[in-house]
């Protein structure tokens, strides 16, 4: 009888722990907002709320792609550099076009053409990441770290180390404009999230992503084309990083050679805080969105409190570490 009572008690504790783990990000966000609202009277204002949403839009774009990668038990450290290169390519083509002196030819670009070129660059770098990982069996950490360096170097070569500015009001609308009372970047990130949710929940491709992250060997034996899915996932991540780069470039009206530095850390933090396991196979896009909001609110709060940028990095580092520790603890309890 005592054994049965003890077993029921253990089951109740496990159920409670699982329920708490499911809502831990939401609880953390509520506590964070409550504390910041006490410490700063500027935090709970409409203008600041829109400011936070506009700032996290880029991270949501990047983190959505990162979520798909992490669900396959991978990682992409190159997204910040891909963001910078894609933004620089877009700005350079829009501002200067392409010149071919030997053929006495000049090719100009419309906003749509320049944006598509930037997206193509991001997607191609994603393809390269996926191909390197699947074809040569290079660990994702190493492969994407190499592409991080390559893309950063290409950005410096393209820009010659100088910003590309003066891109026009029409282009700046992407990063600073409003549509139906909502900032355009929020619309863009919202559409991306909606598409990613449908992709992961309603398609065979989404089920394959979870299956690969859960057990790659079993997925291969089930007939899933592992390499094809992984390349597609890294391609999507590269394309979404490019979208983030275009938004950043548009908002600043300038392509900065050093843009996107540490953006990969914010994206990984959003993914982990949102409950996606670094081991793969478990997590959700909406969890990542919640994680991105937490990171955005934290950044905003630290700025409002006039905390040094150097201490901000320290705080975010500890937040990432804490999120990983909680993830590991939850994995052991299941």
C-alpha positions as CSV (number, residue, x, y, z in Angstrom):
1,X,0.0,0.0,0.0
2,X,2.8,2.4,0.9
3,X,4.6,1.5,-2.3
4,X,1.5,2.4,-4.3
5,X,1.1,5.7,-2.5
6,X,4.8,6.5,-3.1
7,X,4.5,5.6,-6.8
8,X,1.4,7.9,-7.1
9,X,3.3,10.7,-5.4
10,X,6.2,10.3,-7.7
11,X,3.9,10.4,-10.8
12,X,2.2,13.5,-9.4
13,X,5.6,15.2,-8.9
14,X,6.7,14.3,-12.5
15,X,3.4,15.6,-13.9
16,X,3.9,18.9,-12.0
17,X,7.5,19.2,-13.1
18,X,6.5,18.7,-16.7
19,X,3.7,21.3,-16.5
20,X,6.1,23.7,-14.9
21,X,8.7,23.1,-17.6
22,X,6.1,23.7,-20.3
23,X,5.3,27.2,-18.9
24,X,8.7,28.1,-17.5
25,X,9.5,30.6,-20.3
26,X,6.1,32.3,-19.9
27,X,6.7,32.5,-16.1
28,X,10.2,33.9,-16.7
29,X,8.8,36.6,-19.1
30,X,6.1,37.6,-16.6
31,X,8.6,38.0,-13.7
32,X,11.0,39.9,-15.9
33,X,8.3,42.3,-17.1
34,X,7.1,42.8,-13.5
35,X,10.6,43.6,-12.2
36,X,11.4,46.0,-15.1
37,X,8.1,47.8,-14.7
38,X,9.1,48.5,-11.1
39,X,12.6,49.6,-11.9
40,X,11.7,51.8,-14.9
41,X,8.6,53.9,-15.5
42,X,9.4,54.0,-19.2
43,X,9.1,50.2,-19.6
44,X,5.3,49.8,-19.7
45,X,4.6,52.3,-22.5
46,X,3.1,51.7,-25.9
47,X,6.1,53.3,-27.6
48,X,8.5,51.1,-25.8
49,X,6.4,48.0,-26.5
50,X,6.6,48.7,-30.3
51,X,10.3,49.5,-29.9
52,X,10.9,46.1,-28.4
53,X,8.8,44.3,-31.0
54,X,10.7,46.1,-33.8
55,X,14.0,45.1,-32.3
56,X,13.2,41.5,-31.8
57,X,11.8,41.1,-35.3
58,X,15.3,40.4,-36.7
59,X,16.1,37.9,-33.9
60,X,12.8,36.1,-34.6
61,X,13.7,35.7,-38.2
62,X,17.1,34.3,-37.4
63,X,15.9,32.2,-34.5
64,X,13.1,30.6,-36.5
65,X,15.7,29.2,-38.9
66,X,18.0,28.3,-36.0
67,X,15.1,26.3,-34.4
68,X,14.7,24.2,-37.5
69,X,18.5,23.5,-37.5
70,X,18.6,22.7,-33.8
71,X,15.6,20.4,-34.1
72,X,17.7,18.2,-36.4
73,X,20.4,18.2,-33.6
74,X,22.5,20.7,-35.5
75,X,23.7,24.3,-35.0
76,X,24.4,27.3,-37.2
77,X,27.0,29.7,-36.0
78,X,27.2,31.5,-39.4
79,X,23.8,33.4,-39.3
80,X,25.3,36.7,-38.0
81,X,27.9,36.8,-40.8
82,X,25.3,35.6,-43.4
83,X,23.1,38.5,-42.2
84,X,25.9,41.0,-42.8
85,X,26.9,39.7,-46.2
86,X,23.3,39.5,-47.5
87,X,22.6,43.0,-46.3
88,X,25.8,44.3,-47.8
89,X,25.1,42.6,-51.2
90,X,21.6,44.1,-51.2
91,X,22.8,47.6,-50.3
92,X,25.7,47.4,-52.8
93,X,23.6,46.3,-55.7
94,X,20.9,48.9,-54.9
95,X,23.3,51.7,-54.5
96,X,26.0,51.0,-57.1
97,X,24.7,48.1,-59.3
98,X,27.2,45.9,-61.1
99,X,29.8,47.2,-63.5
100,X,31.6,45.2,-66.2
101,X,34.3,47.5,-67.6
102,X,35.6,45.0,-70.1
103,X,32.2,44.7,-71.7
104,X,31.3,48.4,-71.1
105,X,28.2,47.2,-69.3
106,X,26.4,48.5,-66.3
107,X,23.6,46.6,-64.6
108,X,21.3,48.5,-62.3
109,X,19.0,46.9,-59.7
110,X,15.5,47.8,-58.5
111,X,14.7,47.3,-54.8
112,X,13.1,43.9,-55.6
113,X,16.0,42.8,-57.6
114,X,18.5,43.8,-54.9
115,X,16.5,42.1,-52.2
116,X,16.2,38.9,-54.2
117,X,19.9,38.9,-54.7
118,X,20.5,39.2,-51.0
119,X,18.1,36.4,-50.3
120,X,19.8,34.2,-52.9
121,X,23.2,34.8,-51.3
122,X,21.9,33.8,-47.9
123,X,20.2,30.7,-49.2
124,X,23.4,29.7,-51.1
125,X,25.5,30.0,-48.0
126,X,22.9,27.8,-46.2
127,X,23.2,25.3,-49.0
128,X,26.9,25.3,-48.6
129,X,26.6,24.7,-44.9
130,X,24.2,21.8,-45.4
131,X,26.3,20.3,-48.2
132,X,29.5,20.5,-46.2
133,X,27.9,18.9,-43.2
134,X,26.2,16.0,-45.1
135,X,28.8,15.4,-47.9
136,X,31.9,15.5,-45.8
137,X,30.4,14.6,-42.4
138,X,31.9,17.8,-40.9
139,X,30.3,18.5,-37.5
140,X,27.8,21.4,-37.8
141,X,29.7,23.5,-35.2
142,X,32.9,23.4,-37.3
143,X,31.3,23.8,-40.7
144,X,29.2,26.8,-39.7
145,X,32.1,28.3,-37.8
146,X,34.1,28.2,-41.0
147,X,31.3,29.8,-43.0
148,X,31.0,32.5,-40.3
149,X,34.6,33.5,-41.1
150,X,34.2,33.1,-44.8
151,X,31.1,35.3,-45.0
152,X,32.6,37.9,-42.7
153,X,35.6,38.1,-44.9
154,X,33.5,38.4,-48.1
155,X,31.5,41.2,-46.4
156,X,34.7,43.1,-45.8
157,X,35.9,42.5,-49.4
158,X,32.5,43.6,-50.8
159,X,32.3,46.8,-48.7
160,X,36.0,47.4,-48.6
161,X,35.5,48.0,-44.9
162,X,33.2,51.0,-45.3
163,X,29.5,51.3,-44.8
164,X,27.2,51.5,-47.9
165,X,24.7,54.2,-47.2
166,X,22.1,56.4,-48.9
167,X,19.7,53.6,-50.0
168,X,16.6,55.7,-50.3
169,X,13.3,56.1,-48.5
170,X,11.5,53.4,-50.4
171,X,14.0,50.8,-49.2
172,X,14.1,52.1,-45.7
173,X,10.3,51.5,-45.5
174,X,11.1,47.8,-45.0
175,X,12.8,48.4,-41.7
176,X,11.2,51.6,-40.5
177,X,7.7,51.7,-42.1
178,X,4.3,51.1,-40.7
179,X,1.4,49.1,-42.2
180,X,-2.1,49.1,-40.6
181,X,-0.6,50.6,-37.4
182,X,2.0,47.9,-37.0
183,X,5.7,48.2,-37.9
184,X,6.7,46.4,-41.2
185,X,9.4,44.3,-39.6
186,X,6.8,42.9,-37.2
187,X,4.6,41.9,-40.1
188,X,7.6,40.2,-41.8
189,X,8.6,38.3,-38.7
190,X,4.9,37.4,-38.0
191,X,4.5,35.9,-41.5
192,X,7.7,34.0,-41.2
193,X,6.6,32.5,-37.8
194,X,3.2,31.6,-39.2
195,X,4.8,29.8,-42.2
196,X,7.3,28.0,-39.9
197,X,4.5,26.8,-37.6
198,X,2.6,25.4,-40.5
199,X,5.7,23.8,-41.9
200,X,6.6,22.1,-38.6
201,X,3.1,21.1,-37.6
202,X,1.2,20.4,-40.8
203,X,3.7,19.0,-43.3
204,X,5.6,15.8,-43.8
205,X,8.8,17.8,-44.1
206,X,8.2,19.1,-40.5
207,X,7.7,15.6,-39.2
208,X,10.9,14.5,-40.8
209,X,12.8,17.3,-39.1
210,X,11.6,16.1,-35.7
211,X,12.3,12.5,-36.6
212,X,15.9,13.2,-37.6
213,X,16.6,15.1,-34.4
214,X,14.9,12.4,-32.3
215,X,16.8,9.4,-33.8
216,X,18.8,9.9,-37.0
217,X,19.6,6.2,-37.5
218,X,16.0,5.2,-37.1
219,X,14.9,7.9,-39.6
220,X,17.5,6.7,-42.1
221,X,16.2,3.1,-41.8
222,X,12.6,4.5,-42.2
223,X,13.6,5.7,-45.7
224,X,14.0,9.4,-44.9
225,X,16.5,11.2,-47.0
226,X,18.6,12.7,-44.2
227,X,21.0,14.6,-46.3
228,X,18.2,16.3,-48.4
229,X,16.3,17.4,-45.3
230,X,19.4,18.8,-43.6
231,X,20.5,20.7,-46.6
232,X,16.9,22.1,-46.9
233,X,16.9,23.1,-43.3
234,X,20.3,25.0,-43.5
235,X,19.1,26.6,-46.7
236,X,16.0,28.0,-44.9
237,X,18.2,29.2,-42.0
238,X,20.5,31.0,-44.4
239,X,17.5,32.6,-46.2
240,X,15.9,33.8,-43.0
241,X,19.3,35.2,-41.8
242,X,19.3,37.1,-45.1
243,X,15.9,38.5,-44.4
244,X,17.2,39.7,-41.1
245,X,20.1,41.3,-42.8
246,X,17.8,43.2,-45.2
247,X,15.7,44.5,-42.3
248,X,18.7,45.7,-40.4
249,X,20.2,47.4,-43.5
250,X,16.9,49.0,-44.3
251,X,16.4,50.2,-40.7
252,X,19.9,51.8,-40.5
253,X,19.8,53.0,-44.1
254,X,23.3,51.6,-44.3
255,X,25.1,48.2,-44.6
256,X,27.7,48.0,-41.9
257,X,30.7,45.7,-42.5
258,X,30.5,44.5,-38.9
259,X,26.8,44.0,-38.8
260,X,25.4,40.9,-37.2
261,X,28.2,40.3,-34.7
262,X,26.9,38.1,-31.8
263,X,23.5,37.8,-33.4
264,X,24.0,34.0,-33.5
265,X,24.2,34.1,-29.7
266,X,20.9,35.9,-29.4
267,X,19.3,33.4,-31.8
268,X,20.7,30.4,-29.9
269,X,19.6,31.9,-26.6
270,X,16.0,32.4,-28.0
271,X,15.9,28.8,-29.2
272,X,17.1,27.3,-25.9
273,X,15.1,29.6,-23.6
274,X,12.1,28.8,-25.7
275,X,12.4,25.1,-24.8
276,X,14.0,23.6,-27.9
277,X,16.5,20.9,-26.9
278,X,20.0,21.2,-28.1
279,X,20.0,17.4,-28.5
280,X,17.3,17.8,-31.2
281,X,13.8,16.4,-31.8
282,X,12.0,18.5,-29.2
283,X,10.8,22.1,-29.3
284,X,8.5,24.5,-31.1
285,X,8.6,27.7,-33.2
286,X,6.2,29.5,-30.7
287,X,8.5,28.6,-27.9
288,X,11.4,30.2,-29.8
289,X,9.2,33.4,-30.3
290,X,8.7,33.5,-26.6
291,X,12.4,33.1,-26.0
292,X,13.1,35.9,-28.5
293,X,10.7,38.2,-26.6
294,X,12.5,37.4,-23.3
295,X,15.8,38.3,-24.9
296,X,14.4,41.4,-26.4
297,X,12.8,42.5,-23.1
298,X,16.0,41.8,-21.3
299,X,18.1,43.9,-23.7
300,X,15.5,46.7,-23.6
301,X,15.4,46.7,-19.8
302,X,19.1,46.8,-19.5
303,X,19.3,49.7,-21.8
304,X,16.5,51.6,-19.9
305,X,18.4,51.0,-16.7
306,X,21.6,52.4,-18.2
307,X,23.5,49.1,-17.7
308,X,26.9,49.1,-19.5
309,X,26.9,47.2,-22.8
310,X,29.8,45.1,-21.5
311,X,27.7,44.0,-18.5
312,X,24.8,43.3,-20.9
313,X,26.9,40.7,-22.6
314,X,27.8,39.1,-19.2
315,X,24.1,38.9,-18.2
316,X,23.1,37.4,-21.5
317,X,25.9,34.8,-21.2
318,X,24.6,33.7,-17.8
319,X,21.0,33.6,-19.2
320,X,22.1,31.3,-22.0
321,X,24.0,29.1,-19.5
322,X,21.1,28.9,-17.2
323,X,18.7,28.0,-20.0
324,X,21.0,25.1,-21.1
325,X,21.3,23.8,-17.5
326,X,17.5,23.9,-17.2
327,X,17.2,22.0,-20.6
328,X,19.6,19.3,-19.4
329,X,17.7,19.0,-16.1
330,X,14.4,18.7,-17.9
331,X,15.9,16.0,-20.2
332,X,17.0,13.9,-17.2
333,X,13.5,14.1,-15.6
334,X,11.8,12.8,-18.6
